[in-house]
Amino acid sequence: MEGTREAPAPPAGFRTVLKNRQYLLFLASANSSAVGYSVYAISIVWLAYSVSGSLLVVGATLFIEYAAYTATFLLAPLVDRARNMRTIFLVSYPIQAVAAAGIGIGFHEGVLSVGLLLALVALISILWDLPWAAANAAPGVLLRPEEQFAAQGVAEAVGGANSIAGFAVGGALILVVGPQGGMYLYAGLLAVGALLAIPLHIPGHGQEGESFGESFRDGWREIFSGPGRPLLQLAAMDSIVGFFTSAPALLITLLASVTYAASASTGYAVLFTAEVVGGVAAGLVLGRLNPRGRIGRVLIGSLFAAAALIVLSVNLPPVVALGGIAWFAIGFASTAYLNAKYAFLRAAVPKGRLGRVVSNMYLFPGIAASIGALVIGDAAGSGDPWMVGILIAAGFLAAGLVGLWMPQVRALRY
Protein backbone atom coordinates (compact mmCIF):
# COMPACT_ATOMS: atom_id res chain seq x y z
CA MET A 1 0.00 0.00 0.00
CA GLU A 2 1.42 3.33 -0.99
CA GLY A 3 2.03 5.90 1.66
CA THR A 4 0.17 9.16 1.58
CA ARG A 5 1.72 11.86 -0.53
CA GLU A 6 1.78 15.53 0.18
CA ALA A 7 -0.42 17.55 -2.12
CA PRO A 8 1.75 19.31 -4.70
CA ALA A 9 2.19 23.02 -4.23
CA PRO A 10 0.06 25.10 -6.59
CA PRO A 11 1.93 26.37 -9.63
CA ALA A 12 3.65 29.71 -9.19
CA GLY A 13 2.02 32.61 -10.94
CA PHE A 14 -0.01 35.77 -10.53
CA ARG A 15 -3.10 33.83 -9.39
CA THR A 16 -1.49 32.16 -6.39
CA VAL A 17 0.11 35.42 -5.29
CA LEU A 18 -3.23 37.23 -5.47
CA LYS A 19 -4.83 34.59 -3.22
CA ASN A 20 -2.38 35.27 -0.37
CA ARG A 21 -4.34 37.58 1.93
CA GLN A 22 -1.42 38.61 4.10
CA TYR A 23 0.66 39.50 1.06
CA LEU A 24 -2.18 41.65 -0.29
CA LEU A 25 -2.50 43.43 3.06
CA PHE A 26 1.24 44.03 3.06
CA LEU A 27 1.08 45.24 -0.54
CA ALA A 28 -1.67 47.72 0.31
CA SER A 29 0.29 49.23 3.19
CA ALA A 30 3.66 49.21 1.43
CA ASN A 31 2.22 50.65 -1.75
CA SER A 32 0.57 53.51 0.04
CA SER A 33 3.93 54.61 1.39
CA ALA A 34 5.72 53.70 -1.86
CA VAL A 35 3.31 55.79 -3.92
CA GLY A 36 3.87 58.57 -1.47
CA TYR A 37 7.60 58.15 -1.93
CA SER A 38 7.13 58.43 -5.70
CA VAL A 39 5.34 61.73 -5.16
CA TYR A 40 8.16 62.74 -2.81
CA ALA A 41 10.80 61.72 -5.36
CA ILE A 42 9.29 63.83 -8.15
CA SER A 43 8.72 66.75 -5.79
CA ILE A 44 11.87 66.88 -3.67
CA VAL A 45 14.22 67.22 -6.65
CA TRP A 46 12.27 70.14 -8.09
CA LEU A 47 11.73 71.64 -4.63
CA ALA A 48 15.48 71.56 -3.88
CA TYR A 49 16.13 73.20 -7.25
CA SER A 50 13.41 75.81 -6.60
CA VAL A 51 14.82 76.68 -3.16
CA SER A 52 18.44 76.92 -4.30
CA GLY A 53 18.53 77.29 -8.10
CA SER A 54 21.51 74.93 -8.00
CA LEU A 55 21.84 71.39 -9.35
CA LEU A 56 24.73 70.92 -6.92
CA VAL A 57 22.25 71.39 -4.05
CA VAL A 58 19.97 68.87 -5.77
CA GLY A 59 22.93 66.48 -5.81
CA ALA A 60 23.59 67.22 -2.12
CA THR A 61 19.94 66.45 -1.32
CA LEU A 62 20.23 63.09 -3.07
CA PHE A 63 23.62 62.50 -1.42
CA ILE A 64 22.08 62.82 2.05
CA GLU A 65 19.19 60.58 1.06
CA TYR A 66 21.38 57.77 -0.27
CA ALA A 67 23.99 58.15 2.47
CA ALA A 68 21.25 57.65 5.08
CA TYR A 69 20.02 54.56 3.27
CA THR A 70 23.44 52.95 3.59
CA ALA A 71 22.92 52.85 7.37
CA THR A 72 20.17 50.26 6.89
CA PHE A 73 22.61 47.39 7.41
CA LEU A 74 23.22 48.56 11.00
CA LEU A 75 19.53 48.23 11.86
CA ALA A 76 18.47 45.34 9.63
CA PRO A 77 19.00 42.57 12.26
CA LEU A 78 16.03 44.13 14.10
CA VAL A 79 13.85 43.25 11.09
CA ASP A 80 14.71 39.55 11.19
CA ARG A 81 14.32 39.49 14.98
CA ALA A 82 10.96 41.32 15.06
CA ARG A 83 7.99 39.32 16.31
CA ASN A 84 5.82 41.16 13.81
CA MET A 85 7.33 43.46 11.19
CA ARG A 86 4.21 45.65 11.19
CA THR A 87 5.59 47.40 14.30
CA ILE A 88 8.31 48.87 12.11
CA PHE A 89 5.74 50.42 9.77
CA LEU A 90 3.56 51.70 12.64
CA VAL A 91 6.46 53.53 14.29
CA SER A 92 8.29 54.93 11.25
CA TYR A 93 5.53 56.13 8.92
CA PRO A 94 3.86 58.72 11.21
CA ILE A 95 7.17 60.45 12.08
CA GLN A 96 8.12 60.60 8.39
CA ALA A 97 4.71 62.12 7.66
CA VAL A 98 5.33 64.96 10.12
CA ALA A 99 8.76 65.67 8.59
CA ALA A 100 7.38 65.71 5.03
CA ALA A 101 4.57 68.07 6.04
CA GLY A 102 7.20 70.28 7.69
CA ILE A 103 9.06 70.61 4.36
CA GLY A 104 5.83 71.59 2.61
CA ILE A 105 4.85 74.16 5.22
CA GLY A 106 8.36 75.64 5.33
CA PHE A 107 8.43 76.04 1.54
CA HIS A 108 4.94 77.55 1.45
CA GLU A 109 5.74 80.04 4.22
CA GLY A 110 9.08 80.98 2.65
CA VAL A 111 11.13 79.92 5.68
CA LEU A 112 12.65 76.75 4.22
CA SER A 113 16.39 77.31 4.03
CA VAL A 114 18.72 74.88 2.27
CA GLY A 115 20.04 73.76 5.67
CA LEU A 116 16.56 73.03 7.05
CA LEU A 117 15.60 71.21 3.87
CA LEU A 118 18.66 68.96 4.06
CA ALA A 119 18.04 68.26 7.75
CA LEU A 120 14.44 67.17 7.15
CA VAL A 121 15.47 65.09 4.15
CA ALA A 122 18.02 63.37 6.40
CA LEU A 123 15.35 62.63 9.02
CA ILE A 124 12.95 61.17 6.44
CA SER A 125 15.72 59.10 4.89
CA ILE A 126 16.99 57.66 8.19
CA LEU A 127 13.46 56.75 9.23
CA TRP A 128 12.96 55.03 5.87
CA ASP A 129 15.73 52.49 6.57
CA LEU A 130 13.81 50.04 8.76
CA PRO A 131 10.53 49.94 6.78
CA TRP A 132 12.57 49.59 3.57
CA ALA A 133 14.37 46.57 5.02
CA ALA A 134 11.10 45.10 6.28
CA ALA A 135 9.34 45.68 2.96
CA ASN A 136 12.15 43.90 1.12
CA ALA A 137 12.09 40.96 3.51
CA ALA A 138 8.30 40.54 3.71
CA PRO A 139 7.69 38.94 0.27
CA GLY A 140 10.37 36.35 1.00
CA VAL A 141 8.65 35.51 4.29
CA LEU A 142 5.08 35.45 2.98
CA LEU A 143 5.63 33.75 -0.42
CA ARG A 144 7.40 30.73 -1.90
CA PRO A 145 10.66 31.20 -3.86
CA GLU A 146 9.02 30.31 -7.17
CA GLU A 147 6.41 33.04 -6.61
CA GLN A 148 8.92 35.89 -6.31
CA PHE A 149 8.91 37.05 -9.96
CA ALA A 150 5.11 36.92 -10.02
CA ALA A 151 5.06 38.89 -6.77
CA GLN A 152 7.41 41.45 -8.31
CA GLY A 153 5.06 41.71 -11.29
CA VAL A 154 2.01 42.20 -9.06
CA ALA A 155 3.90 44.76 -6.99
CA GLU A 156 5.03 46.64 -10.11
CA ALA A 157 1.52 46.57 -11.60
CA VAL A 158 -0.24 47.75 -8.45
CA GLY A 159 2.49 50.05 -7.23
CA GLY A 160 3.37 51.28 -10.69
CA ALA A 161 -0.22 52.08 -11.61
CA ASN A 162 -0.58 53.98 -8.35
CA SER A 163 2.80 55.62 -8.88
CA ILE A 164 1.77 56.73 -12.35
CA ALA A 165 -1.22 58.41 -10.77
CA GLY A 166 1.06 59.73 -8.04
CA PHE A 167 3.58 61.14 -10.52
CA ALA A 168 0.73 62.63 -12.55
CA VAL A 169 -0.72 64.24 -9.44
CA GLY A 170 2.75 65.26 -8.25
CA GLY A 171 3.50 66.78 -11.65
CA ALA A 172 0.17 68.59 -11.62
CA LEU A 173 0.84 69.86 -8.12
CA ILE A 174 4.22 71.21 -9.23
CA LEU A 175 2.50 73.03 -12.09
CA VAL A 176 -0.55 74.32 -10.18
CA VAL A 177 0.41 74.52 -6.51
CA GLY A 178 4.17 74.06 -6.38
CA PRO A 179 6.38 71.22 -5.12
CA GLN A 180 5.14 71.69 -1.56
CA GLY A 181 1.89 70.00 -2.63
CA GLY A 182 3.79 66.76 -3.13
CA MET A 183 5.09 66.94 0.43
CA TYR A 184 1.56 67.20 1.82
CA LEU A 185 0.41 64.27 -0.31
CA TYR A 186 3.39 62.18 0.82
CA ALA A 187 2.54 62.88 4.45
CA GLY A 188 -1.07 61.81 3.93
CA LEU A 189 -0.12 58.58 2.14
CA LEU A 190 2.32 57.66 4.91
CA ALA A 191 -0.52 58.01 7.41
CA VAL A 192 -2.68 55.73 5.27
CA GLY A 193 0.16 53.20 5.06
CA ALA A 194 0.38 53.09 8.86
CA LEU A 195 -3.36 52.45 9.18
CA LEU A 196 -3.27 49.66 6.59
CA ALA A 197 -0.39 47.98 8.42
CA ILE A 198 -2.45 47.38 11.59
CA PRO A 199 -3.88 43.95 10.51
CA LEU A 200 -0.52 42.66 9.24
CA HIS A 201 1.32 39.66 10.65
CA ILE A 202 4.81 39.23 9.17
CA PRO A 203 6.87 37.17 11.63
CA GLY A 204 10.60 37.54 11.91
CA HIS A 205 12.71 34.40 11.90
CA GLY A 206 15.56 35.30 14.23
CA GLN A 207 17.09 32.41 16.20
CA GLU A 208 16.00 32.08 19.81
CA GLY A 209 18.68 33.42 22.17
CA GLU A 210 20.79 34.91 19.38
CA SER A 211 22.37 38.22 20.38
CA PHE A 212 22.21 41.31 18.20
CA GLY A 213 25.95 41.02 17.49
CA GLU A 214 25.63 37.36 16.47
CA SER A 215 22.67 38.20 14.26
CA PHE A 216 24.64 41.04 12.67
CA ARG A 217 27.66 38.83 11.93
CA ASP A 218 25.50 35.99 10.64
CA GLY A 219 24.05 38.26 7.95
CA TRP A 220 27.52 39.16 6.68
CA ARG A 221 28.67 35.53 6.70
CA GLU A 222 25.87 34.72 4.27
CA ILE A 223 27.27 37.21 1.74
CA PHE A 224 30.84 35.92 2.01
CA SER A 225 29.86 32.24 1.80
CA GLY A 226 29.03 29.78 -0.97
CA PRO A 227 31.10 28.34 -3.85
CA GLY A 228 32.49 31.30 -5.80
CA ARG A 229 30.77 33.76 -3.41
CA PRO A 230 27.93 34.67 -5.80
CA LEU A 231 26.42 37.33 -3.51
CA LEU A 232 29.77 39.07 -3.20
CA GLN A 233 30.21 39.09 -6.98
CA LEU A 234 26.70 40.44 -7.41
CA ALA A 235 27.48 43.16 -4.85
CA ALA A 236 30.61 44.15 -6.80
CA MET A 237 28.62 44.69 -10.00
CA ASP A 238 25.80 46.37 -8.09
CA SER A 239 28.24 48.88 -6.59
CA ILE A 240 28.96 50.25 -10.06
CA VAL A 241 25.24 50.42 -10.84
CA GLY A 242 24.68 52.10 -7.48
CA PHE A 243 26.98 55.00 -8.33
CA PHE A 244 24.44 55.97 -11.00
CA THR A 245 21.29 55.50 -8.88
CA SER A 246 20.57 59.23 -8.83
CA ALA A 247 21.57 59.70 -12.47
CA PRO A 248 18.11 59.31 -14.06
CA ALA A 249 16.54 61.93 -11.77
CA LEU A 250 19.41 64.36 -12.36
CA LEU A 251 19.46 63.77 -16.11
CA ILE A 252 15.69 64.20 -16.36
CA THR A 253 15.95 67.46 -14.40
CA LEU A 254 18.74 68.66 -16.69
CA LEU A 255 16.86 67.69 -19.85
CA ALA A 256 13.73 69.44 -18.58
CA SER A 257 15.56 72.67 -17.74
CA VAL A 258 17.79 72.79 -20.86
CA THR A 259 16.29 70.75 -23.71
CA TYR A 260 12.65 71.54 -22.88
CA ALA A 261 13.31 74.96 -21.38
CA ALA A 262 10.12 76.47 -22.83
CA SER A 263 8.01 73.92 -20.91
CA ALA A 264 10.42 72.65 -18.25
CA SER A 265 7.80 71.53 -15.71
CA THR A 266 5.83 69.65 -18.35
CA GLY A 267 8.94 67.95 -19.72
CA TYR A 268 10.03 66.97 -16.21
CA ALA A 269 6.65 65.44 -15.35
CA VAL A 270 6.32 63.59 -18.68
CA LEU A 271 9.80 62.03 -18.62
CA PHE A 272 9.55 61.03 -14.98
CA THR A 273 6.11 59.45 -15.50
CA ALA A 274 7.21 57.64 -18.67
CA GLU A 275 10.07 56.06 -16.74
CA VAL A 276 7.59 54.74 -14.15
CA VAL A 277 5.29 53.33 -16.85
CA GLY A 278 8.26 51.50 -18.35
CA GLY A 279 8.97 49.99 -14.93
CA VAL A 280 5.39 48.71 -14.69
CA ALA A 281 5.73 47.05 -18.08
CA ALA A 282 8.99 45.38 -17.03
CA GLY A 283 7.40 43.97 -13.89
CA LEU A 284 4.50 42.46 -15.80
CA VAL A 285 6.70 40.97 -18.51
CA LEU A 286 9.15 39.39 -16.05
CA GLY A 287 6.31 38.20 -13.83
CA ARG A 288 4.83 36.40 -16.81
CA LEU A 289 8.14 34.96 -18.07
CA ASN A 290 9.41 34.09 -14.55
CA PRO A 291 13.06 33.80 -15.76
CA ARG A 292 14.35 32.08 -12.60
CA GLY A 293 16.97 30.18 -14.56
CA ARG A 294 18.31 33.27 -16.36
CA ILE A 295 18.83 35.86 -13.61
CA GLY A 296 22.37 36.67 -14.74
CA ARG A 297 21.32 37.22 -18.34
CA VAL A 298 18.51 39.57 -17.30
CA LEU A 299 20.83 41.59 -15.05
CA ILE A 300 23.59 41.99 -17.64
CA GLY A 301 21.28 42.48 -20.63
CA SER A 302 19.28 45.20 -18.87
CA LEU A 303 22.46 47.16 -18.13
CA PHE A 304 23.60 47.04 -21.77
CA ALA A 305 20.11 48.12 -22.87
CA ALA A 306 20.04 51.00 -20.36
CA ALA A 307 23.42 52.26 -21.61
CA ALA A 308 22.25 52.35 -25.23
CA LEU A 309 18.93 53.98 -24.34
CA ILE A 310 20.56 56.74 -22.26
CA VAL A 311 22.73 57.64 -25.27
CA LEU A 312 19.59 57.71 -27.43
CA SER A 313 17.72 59.92 -24.95
CA VAL A 314 20.33 62.73 -25.08
CA ASN A 315 20.56 62.67 -28.88
CA LEU A 316 16.85 63.02 -29.63
CA PRO A 317 15.35 66.24 -31.01
CA PRO A 318 13.69 68.41 -28.33
CA VAL A 319 10.25 66.80 -28.63
CA VAL A 320 8.68 65.82 -25.31
CA ALA A 321 6.80 62.85 -26.80
CA LEU A 322 10.03 61.34 -28.20
CA GLY A 323 11.73 61.84 -24.86
CA GLY A 324 8.83 60.11 -23.16
CA ILE A 325 9.23 57.04 -25.38
CA ALA A 326 12.95 56.86 -24.67
CA TRP A 327 12.43 57.16 -20.91
CA PHE A 328 9.73 54.49 -21.01
CA ALA A 329 12.36 52.12 -22.39
CA ILE A 330 14.95 53.29 -19.84
CA GLY A 331 12.44 52.63 -17.05
CA PHE A 332 11.82 49.15 -18.47
CA ALA A 333 15.53 48.29 -18.51
CA SER A 334 16.37 49.70 -15.07
CA THR A 335 13.37 48.02 -13.43
CA ALA A 336 14.19 44.70 -15.09
CA TYR A 337 17.58 44.88 -13.38
CA LEU A 338 16.11 45.65 -9.96
CA ASN A 339 13.34 43.04 -10.22
CA ALA A 340 15.78 40.30 -11.18
CA LYS A 341 18.13 41.24 -8.34
CA TYR A 342 15.48 41.31 -5.62
CA ALA A 343 13.65 38.21 -6.88
CA PHE A 344 16.94 36.33 -6.65
CA LEU A 345 17.76 37.58 -3.15
CA ARG A 346 14.28 36.83 -1.76
CA ALA A 347 14.31 33.35 -3.22
CA ALA A 348 17.93 32.34 -2.61
CA VAL A 349 18.57 33.74 0.89
CA PRO A 350 17.17 31.85 3.93
CA LYS A 351 14.14 33.61 5.44
CA GLY A 352 15.77 34.06 8.82
CA ARG A 353 18.58 36.11 7.28
CA LEU A 354 16.68 37.89 4.53
CA GLY A 355 16.29 41.30 6.15
CA ARG A 356 19.97 41.41 7.07
CA VAL A 357 21.33 40.14 3.77
CA VAL A 358 19.19 42.42 1.58
CA SER A 359 20.16 45.42 3.70
CA ASN A 360 23.83 44.41 3.79
CA MET A 361 23.78 44.04 0.01
CA TYR A 362 22.50 47.61 -0.24
CA LEU A 363 25.52 48.94 1.65
CA PHE A 364 27.78 48.55 -1.41
CA PRO A 365 25.58 50.38 -3.97
CA GLY A 366 24.32 52.75 -1.26
CA ILE A 367 27.76 54.18 -0.53
CA ALA A 368 28.42 54.44 -4.26
CA ALA A 369 25.03 56.12 -4.77
CA SER A 370 25.71 58.83 -2.19
CA ILE A 371 29.07 59.64 -3.82
CA GLY A 372 27.56 59.43 -7.30
CA ALA A 373 24.82 61.91 -6.39
CA LEU A 374 27.43 64.56 -5.66
CA VAL A 375 29.65 63.75 -8.64
CA ILE A 376 26.83 63.55 -11.18
CA GLY A 377 25.08 66.54 -9.61
CA ASP A 378 28.26 68.56 -10.10
CA ALA A 379 28.57 67.28 -13.69
CA ALA A 380 24.94 68.21 -14.34
CA GLY A 381 25.80 71.74 -13.26
CA SER A 382 27.66 72.09 -16.55
CA GLY A 383 24.28 72.31 -18.27
CA ASP A 384 25.34 69.80 -20.95
CA PRO A 385 22.84 66.87 -21.15
CA TRP A 386 24.92 65.08 -23.80
CA MET A 387 28.05 64.99 -21.65
CA VAL A 388 26.13 63.81 -18.58
CA GLY A 389 24.24 61.19 -20.61
CA ILE A 390 27.47 59.75 -22.05
CA LEU A 391 28.95 59.57 -18.54
CA ILE A 392 25.91 57.65 -17.25
CA ALA A 393 25.82 55.33 -20.27
CA ALA A 394 29.50 54.53 -19.84
CA GLY A 395 28.83 53.58 -16.22
CA PHE A 396 26.00 51.18 -17.09
CA LEU A 397 28.11 49.68 -19.86
CA ALA A 398 31.02 49.17 -17.46
CA ALA A 399 28.74 47.48 -14.91
CA GLY A 400 27.39 45.14 -17.58
CA LEU A 401 30.91 44.23 -18.70
CA VAL A 402 31.95 43.51 -15.11
CA GLY A 403 28.93 41.25 -14.70
CA LEU A 404 29.75 39.50 -17.96
CA TRP A 405 33.30 38.92 -16.72
CA MET A 406 32.16 37.38 -13.40
CA PRO A 407 31.19 33.70 -13.82
CA GLN A 408 28.99 33.59 -10.73
CA VAL A 409 26.96 36.61 -11.89
CA ARG A 410 26.50 35.13 -15.37
CA ALA A 411 25.28 31.88 -13.79
CA LEU A 412 22.86 33.38 -11.24
CA ARG A 413 19.61 31.42 -10.99
CA TYR A 414 17.38 29.81 -8.40
N, C-alpha and C positions, 0 to 999 in steps of 0.2 A: 504493500500500500504506500502510495507516495505521500511524503510529508506535505504539510500545507505550505504554500508559497506566498510570499508577500506580494500584495497587489503592486503592479508596476506603477512607478510615478507617472503622473500625467505628462504628456509631451510639453516641452518648454515652448512658450510663445506668448503673444499678447494676451490671449484669453485667460491663461492660468494666472498671469500677473494681475489682471483686472479682477480676479475672483478673490484675491488676498485682501481682506478687509483692513487689516492693520497696515499693510503697505499703502493702501489708498488713503487711510487717515494720515499717515506720515506724509504722503505726497501732497495732500491738501495743505497741511501746515507748512511744510518746507517750501512749497511753491508760492504760498502767500508771501513769505519773506524773500524768496528768490526773485519773484516778480518785483517786489519792492526794491530789491537790490539792483535790478535792471533799470528801474526808474532812477535810482540813485546814481548808477553808473553813467547814464546819459546826461544827468543833471550836474553831477559834481564836477565833471571836466569843464563844462561850459561855465558853471558858476565860478570855478577857480580862475578861469580866463577872464570872466567879467569883472571879478574883484580886482585882479592884478594887471590884466592886459599883457601877461607874460606867459609864453609856453614853458619857460623854465619853471615857473611856479606851478603850472599844471604838472610838469614832470615831478616836482617836489611833492605835490599832493599824492601822486601815484606811488612815489618812492615810499612815503610814510605808510600808505595802505599796504603795499606788498611787504615792506619790512616788518610790519606788525603781524602779517600772516605767517611769516617764517617762525614766529614764536609758538605756533600751534603744537609743534613736537614736544614742547616742554609740558604742555597741559594734556596732551592726548591720552596718556594712561588713565586719566580720570574718566574718559569716555568708556573705555573697555571695562573699568571697574564699577561703573554706575549701575545701581539696581534697576533704574529705569531712565533711559536717555532723555525722556521728555522733560525731566527737571532742568536739563541744560537749556532747552528752548524756553522754558517758563521763566528762568532767571535772566537770560541774556537779552531776549527780544525787547522787553519793556524799556530797559535802560538805553538800548540802541535807539529806540523810538524817541525818547526824550532828547537825546543828542542830535538826531536828525532834525527834529522840530526846532531845536535851538539854532542850527545853521540857517534854516529857513527864516526864522524870526529875525536873526541878526542881519541877514542880507536885506530883508524887507525894510528894517528900521535904519539901515545904513550904518550899523555899528560893527559889522563883521570885518575885522581886520584880517590880513593874511595869517598872522600868528594865531588868532582865535580859530580861524577856519582849519588850519593844520592841526591844532590841538583837538578839536572835535572830530576830525577825520581819524586821528590816532585812536581816540576813545572808541569810536564805532568799529574800527578795524580790529582792535584788540579784543573787543567783546564778540566779534564775529568768529574768532578762532575756535572756541569750543563747539558752538552749533554747527560750524562747517565740518569739523571732525566727526561729530555725531551724525550729520546728514550723509556723509560719505560712508560711514560704517553701517548705517541702518539697512540699506538694501541687501548688504551681504549677510546681515543677521536674519532678516525677514524672508529672504528668497533663496532658492537653490542656485548653485553656480550656473547651471545651464539656462537660467532665466535672466541672467544679468544683462545681456544685450537687449532682450525684449523690454526689461525694466528701464534701461537707458532710453529706448525708443518711446516708451510710454511717458517717461519723465520729460523728454525733449518735446513730445507732441503737446502734452498738457502745459508744461512750463513755458515752452516756446510760444505756444498760441497766446498764453497769458502775457508773456514778455513782449510779444508783438503789440498787443493792446497797450501794455505798459509803456513801451517805447513810443507808440503813437501818441498816447496821452502825455507822456513826458515831453515829447517833441512839441506837442500842441501847447503844453504849459510854458515851455521856453518861449514860444512865439507870442502867446497871449498874455501870460502872467509874468513869466520870468523863471529862471531856474529854481527859485525858492519854492515854487509850486511842487516840484518833484520831491523836495525834502519833506513837505507835509504829507504827500502821498506815501512816501516810504515809511514815515512814522506810523501812519494809519495801517498799512499792510503788515508791519511788524506786530502791531497790537492784535490784528486778526490772526496772524500765525501763532501767537501765544495762546489765544483762545482755542484754536483748532488742535493744539498739542495736548490739551487736557485729557482726552480719552486714550492717548497713546500708551502702549506698553512695548518698549524696545529694550529687552534685558541686556545688560552687559555680560561678558563671559570671563571676567577676571578670575584667576585662580584663588581659591580660599586661602587666606593667610599670607598671600603674596604681598610684600611691601611695595611701596611706590617705587623705590629705587630698583627693586628686582623687576617690576613691571616695565619700568623705563628701559632697562638694559635688555630685557627679553625682546622688546620691539626692534631694537637695533640689531640684535643677533639674527633676527629673521631676514633682514636686508643683506647681511654679510654671509649668509649661508647658502647652501645648495650648490650642485655641480655647475661650475662656471659662473656662479653668482649672478643669475639673470636679473634680479632686482637692482643690484648695483650697476650693472651695465645699462639697464633702462634709466636709472637715475642720472647716469653720466650724459646720455643723450638728452634727457629731459631738462638738464641744467642749461643746455644751449638754447632749447626752445623757450625755457623760462625767461632768459634774458630779454626776449622779445614779446613777453606777455602784454606789456602796455603799448606795444607798437601799433596795433590796429586802432586803438582809441586816439593815439597821438596823430597817426597818419590821417585818419578821418577828419580830425579837428583841423589839421593843416590843409587838407584838400578843400574842406568847407570854407575856410577863411581866405584861401588863395585862389584855387581853381574856380570855386563857385562864389566868388566874393559878392556878386550882385544879389545872391540869395543864400547867404552863408548858413542861416539857421535851417532853412529848408533842406539844403544839401546835407548838412550834418544829420538831421533827423532821418532823411531817406537812406543814406548810406549805413547808418547805425542799424536801422530797422531791417534793411536788406540782409545785413550780416546775420541778424537773429533768425530771419526766415530761412536762410541757408542752413543754419544749425539745426532747425526743426527738421528740415528735409533729410539731413544726414542721420539724425537719430532714428527716423522712420525707416530709412533704407537699411541701416545696419541692424536695426531690430528685426526686420524681415529676413535679412540674409543670415544673421547670427553667425558671423565669421569667426567662431571660436578657435578654429584650427589655423587661422591666418592673421593673428594679431600683429605679428611683426610686419607683414606686408602692408596692412592697413596703416600702421604707424608711419612707416617709411614713405609709402606712396602719398599719404596725405601731406607730408612735409614738402616733397618735391612739387606737388600740385599747388600748395600754398605759395611757394617761391615763385612759380611761373605766373600765378594769378596776381600777386602783388606787383610784379613788373608790368603786367597788362594794365592794372588799375591806374598807374601813374603815367601811362602813355596814351590814355584815351582822350578824345576831344572833350571839352568842358560841357558835357551834356549829362544832367543829373540821372536820367534814365539809364544811360550806359554805365555810369558809375554804380548805380544800384544793382545792375546785373552782375558786374564784376565782384561786388562785395557780397552778393548772394553766394557766389561760388567760393569766395574766400571763407565765408562763414561755414559752408559745407565742409571744406577741407579741414579747417581748424577744429571744428566740432567732431569730425570723424577721428581725429587724433586723440582728443580728450576722451571720447566715448570708449575707444578701444583700450586706452590706458586704464581707465577706471573699471571697465568691465573685467579686465584681466586681474587687477588687484583684488576686487571684491570676490572673484571666483577662486583665485589661486592662494590667497592668504587665509590662514585659519581664522575663524570668527573671533576667537578670544584675543587675537592680536591685530585685528583689522583696523581699529581706530588708531592705534599707535603706528602701524606700518604705513598707512595712507598718509598720516600727518608727517611722519619722518621722511617719507618720500617727497613731500612738498618742500622740505627744508632746502634741498638742492636747487630746484627751480625758483623757490621763493627768494633766496638770497640773490640769485642772478636777476630776478625780476625787479627787485628794489634798485639794484645798480643800473639795470637797463633803463628803468624809468627816467633816471637822471640823465644818462648818456643820450638816449634817444630824444628826450625832451630838449636837451641842449642842441642836438642836431636839428630838431624841428624848428628851433629858433632861427635857423638860417632862412626859413621861408621858401625852401626849395623841395617840393614834394618828390621830384624825380630822384634827387640824391638820397633822401630819407627812404624812399621805396626800395631803391637798389640795395641800401644797407640792410633793410629788413629781409629782403629776398635772399641776399647772400647768407644771412644767418640761418634761415630755414633750410636753405640748400646744404649748408655745412652740417646742420643737425641730421638731415636725412642721410648724408654721406657717412657720418659717424655711426648712425644706426646700421647702415648697410655693411659697414666694416666689422661690426660686432656680431659674432655668430649667435650669441644667446638672444640678442634683440631680434635678429632675423628669424629665429626659431620660436619666438614666443607664441604660446598657445595654451589652451586649457581644456 
